[in-house]
Amino acid sequence: MDSLLFICSAKGSYTRNDVLRSVLRKMCRSYDEIVSEKDSYPARLIDVVCRWIFRPSRGKRVFLGFLAQPLVPAALLLGGRRGLAVDFFISIYDTLCLDRRIFRPEGLVGRFLRKYDRWCMDRAAVLLTDTEEQADFLSETFGVDRSKFTVIPVSANPELFRPMPQRREPSEKIRVVFHATFLPLHGAELVYEAARLLGTEGHIEITIIGTGPMSAALDRRLAEWKLDHVRRIPWVDYRKLGAVLANADLCLGGHFSTNPKAHRVIPGKVYQYLAVARPVILGDTAANRRVFTHLQNAFFCGTGSADDLARAIWELSNDQSLRDRIARNGYILFQEKFHPDIIAEKLKRVLIG
């Protein structure tokens, strides 16, 4: 590809955008990008659009990364019509109306968001999403031809997420890690409850990383329980996260909730766990089942069940050979299907032909 401009309104360091940027940078003879790391979506949107105005994109193909929809009108106004590529990583209508239930789907705002998502899809020459199940949902919900969607998995940056030697003593506890932004579909409340159920298992230590809409209420519950085996870390710098994950014995991928969206997407953190060669526990969902095999490259547990999650953690914590097998096969799966080089080949086919 000769010339491309990448723009997104989510943070450029967000896993989805980070991987796509690294891949596209290598694919294009002339690559340019406008990204922002400001704290809020409005601030980032204003930042990237203002810079875009003074950096004409005429003659360049425009690739709108996640979150793309707020940028589609600007792309049409600023010369990004030709072969516009849009990463439809999420639907705004689905996220705000069906997932988080902020607006009623049949209400005025809900109907507008549904029409706006469809309007954005109609103006894209290329539509990307991350799983087959999500592509099916978007096609059926918005009446867009299924063939218009290309599935590009999230992947992980191998420069930041790679296998590393573990720093541990044989007598140390089994270190379980969960990190999230605490959205409803993650099922973080089930992780907290599973941690409580495992309170008498002295060989297990659970580290919970991140903050988000549900974290404050869950942390208050955690404080009441007084669990000595749970470590709570509000935030880890993205560039240091790989080392933290690589030092874990077991990672909790999810999604663990019964939210419908949780069953059609694969958590982005799962690819990071695979890339650092750590065993992962996944919710038993359609999207996960399509890609992973129980007891081979992942360990499945029932969604919506803290008991099942606790049993999965307990079983893996007591079976090092099973952990090693899942970690090894998961890393092989990442190299074969999810490595950025594989993502690059898929993008080449859809962007270049």
ABEGO torsion letter per residue (X at the ends): XABBBBBBABBAABAAAAAAAAAAAAABABBBBBBBABABAAAAAAAAAAAAAABBABGBBBBBBOBAAAAAAAAAAAGAABGBBBBBABBAAAAAAAAAGABBAABAAAAAAAAAAAAAAAABABBBBABAAAAAAAAAAAGBBAAABBBBBAEBBAAABBBBBBBBBAABBBBBBBBBAGBAAAGAAAAAAAAAAAAABAABBBBBBEBEAAAAAAAAAAAAAGBAABBBBABBBAAAAAAAAAABABBBAOBABABAAAAABBBAAAAAAAAAGBBBBBBBBAAAAAABBBGAABBBBBBGBAAAAAAAAAAAAABAAAAAAAAAAAAAAAAAAABAAAAAAAAAAAAAX
